[in-house]
């Protein structure tokens, strides 16, 4: 039997109010100055100032890089690295969703190893230990606060680069649902479906194992039960907390089992059009699973059951169809765009994006391997 490896941070704090406890625990690590990697919105609404105040209370100074783009770029990484070096920071705090987390991971990688972030595309290509990274999450979707992955957009070539490196795993993740209450409905929906895509792709992945299966199925159930409520009422702290746990479980699953064509194709849409990652995943998810049904129908049937469908009298193909129907119902209920055409994707770009998608590391664990023509066909179906 093939050896399986399971990855996650050594410390993970969850629950209402855990931010204060997490910052307090940083004092015990002996850090003196932190670089906070975040975005301008979180800075403007006072979340960054709150974290800075908590850090000051335990004697830790801080500098800020708040230029992170929603799809973090090679320019963002370079700018953030300059701030880190100017202030001689001995640790990094990523504050936000997947974009600040990914940007911070790339900064810590280059601070220790040098070179260009393009040099590290692939798996475990760094050689030196990185600066410690504490990831404070403000969304419920990417799970980047606890994974070994970061995705950076190459601004010169308009492609998303996937870096998988166990050394960039944060030493601590923080999921305080109080930080998520202010998320708008559209962001709640998009990040929630990003988590659903993580769980579904991890469960059908050829790299799945009993640990990742348990995490993925529980995440799928919790998202099915809570995402609609979180979108409908952003102040519903119970729904927010359930989504925080669900996206973390999904991260535990894909951090080890990896992903599939949904993410491989979504990365191309983000790189070419600068579109929101979660929205792209959501639109592609049912179409990729229709393709996967030819080889993973039994797994999709399990997912349908986890989403609440009664599949006891169904065969595998019927169960797969029920899964896809449940996904589409959820997408409709939370207001995800109906197709890529609504996102202004151009049909003439599909062959190019299909070519690049097949080069993406996420393809390796998809349960059914596709030709270039089949990837183009999935893109067209999602239009």
Secondary structure, DSSP 8 states (H G I E B T S, - for coil): ---------SEEEESTTHHHHHHHHHGGGT--EEEEE--HHHHHTTHHHHHHHHHHHTT-EEEEE----SS-BHHHHHHHHHHHHHHT-SEEEEEESHHHHHHHHHHHHHHHH-S-GGGG-EES---S---EEEEEE-SSS--TTS-SEEEEEETTTTEEEEEE-GGGS-SEEEE-GGGTTT--HHHHHHHHHHHHHHHHHHHHSTT--HHHHHHHHHHHHHHHHHHHHHHH-TT-HHHHHHHHHHHHHHHHHHHHH---HHHHHHHHHHHHH---HHHHHHHHHHHHHHHHHHHHHHHHHHHHHHTT---TT--HHHHHHHHHHHHHHHHHHTT--SSGGGGT--GGGHHHHHHHHTTSGGGGG-SS---HHHHHHHHHHT-
